[in-house]
Amino acid sequence: MSLHSIKYQQNMVLIRPIILYSFGGFALGGIGALVIMMQWILAPNWVFFCFILLTVASTVALIVGFNRYAKCPACGKFPRARNNKVALNVESCSNCGEQLM
């Protein structure tokens, strides 16, 4: 097991909470903003702004987390699956061929 594969496995452990909290924050912010927009709950403008800010912050956290932790430690590029999409927990990097798992 190489140092790159150990680093990649550590990164996959670190990215899990970022993904979970980002999706949770995005869902909460989006649903809250939608409820206020549909006027099911009458709320001041600052509450609506807070829900929108939560949604934007969750999206930014997810993007930063992926750029920091999902890249291959050997070549610094995103590993891709067979359908040419960025994938997490892949066996080997599609760019450099380094064994990651």
C-alpha positions as CSV (number, residue, x, y, z in Angstrom):
1,M,0.0,0.0,0.0
2,S,1.6,3.3,-1.1
3,L,1.5,6.6,0.7
4,H,-0.8,8.0,-2.0
5,S,-3.4,5.3,-1.3
6,I,-3.3,5.9,2.4
7,K,-3.6,9.6,1.9
8,Y,-6.6,9.1,-0.5
9,Q,-8.3,6.8,2.0
10,Q,-7.8,9.4,4.8
11,N,-9.3,12.1,2.5
12,M,-12.4,9.9,1.8
13,V,-13.0,9.7,5.6
14,L,-12.6,13.5,5.9
15,I,-15.0,14.3,3.0
16,R,-17.9,12.2,4.3
17,P,-19.1,14.7,7.0
18,I,-18.6,17.6,4.5
19,I,-20.9,16.0,2.0
20,L,-23.5,15.1,4.7
21,Y,-23.6,18.6,6.3
22,S,-23.6,20.3,2.9
23,F,-26.5,18.4,1.6
24,G,-28.4,18.8,4.9
25,G,-27.7,22.6,4.9
26,F,-28.7,22.9,1.2
27,A,-31.9,21.0,1.8
28,L,-32.8,23.0,4.9
29,G,-32.0,26.3,3.3
30,G,-33.8,25.5,0.1
31,I,-36.9,24.2,1.8
32,G,-37.0,27.2,4.2
33,A,-36.6,29.7,1.4
34,L,-39.3,27.9,-0.6
35,V,-41.7,27.9,2.3
36,I,-41.2,31.6,2.8
37,M,-41.5,32.4,-0.9
38,M,-44.8,30.5,-1.1
39,Q,-45.9,32.6,1.9
40,W,-46.9,29.6,3.9
41,I,-45.1,31.3,6.8
42,L,-45.0,35.0,7.1
43,A,-41.5,35.9,8.0
44,P,-39.3,39.0,7.9
45,N,-36.9,39.5,5.0
46,W,-33.9,38.7,7.1
47,V,-35.1,35.1,7.8
48,F,-35.4,34.5,4.1
49,F,-31.9,36.0,3.6
50,C,-30.6,33.6,6.2
51,F,-32.0,30.6,4.4
52,I,-30.6,31.7,1.1
53,L,-27.2,32.3,2.8
54,L,-27.3,28.8,4.3
55,T,-27.9,27.3,0.9
56,V,-25.1,29.3,-0.7
57,A,-22.7,28.5,2.1
58,S,-23.5,24.8,1.9
59,T,-22.8,24.8,-1.8
60,V,-19.5,26.6,-1.4
61,A,-18.5,24.2,1.4
62,L,-19.2,21.2,-0.9
63,I,-17.2,22.7,-3.8
64,V,-14.3,23.5,-1.5
65,G,-14.4,20.0,0.1
66,F,-14.4,18.3,-3.2
67,N,-11.5,20.4,-4.5
68,R,-9.5,19.7,-1.4
69,Y,-10.2,16.1,-0.6
70,A,-11.4,14.3,-3.7
71,K,-8.4,14.7,-5.9
72,C,-5.8,12.0,-6.5
73,P,-2.8,12.7,-4.2
74,A,-0.4,11.5,-6.8
75,C,-1.3,13.6,-9.8
76,G,-3.7,16.2,-8.3
77,K,-6.6,15.5,-10.7
78,F,-10.0,14.1,-10.1
79,P,-10.3,10.4,-10.6
80,R,-13.0,9.5,-13.1
81,A,-15.3,6.5,-13.4
82,R,-16.0,4.5,-16.6
83,N,-18.7,7.0,-17.6
84,N,-16.1,9.8,-17.4
85,K,-17.8,11.4,-14.3
86,V,-15.9,12.3,-11.2
87,A,-16.1,9.4,-8.7
88,L,-15.3,8.9,-5.1
89,N,-13.7,5.7,-3.7
90,V,-12.3,4.4,-6.9
91,E,-9.7,1.6,-7.1
92,S,-7.2,3.5,-9.2
93,C,-6.8,6.9,-10.7
94,S,-7.9,7.1,-14.3
95,N,-5.3,9.8,-15.0
96,C,-2.1,8.5,-13.6
97,G,-3.0,4.8,-12.8
98,E,-2.0,5.0,-9.1
99,Q,-3.7,2.5,-6.9
100,L,-5.9,4.4,-4.5
101,M,-7.7,1.6,-2.6
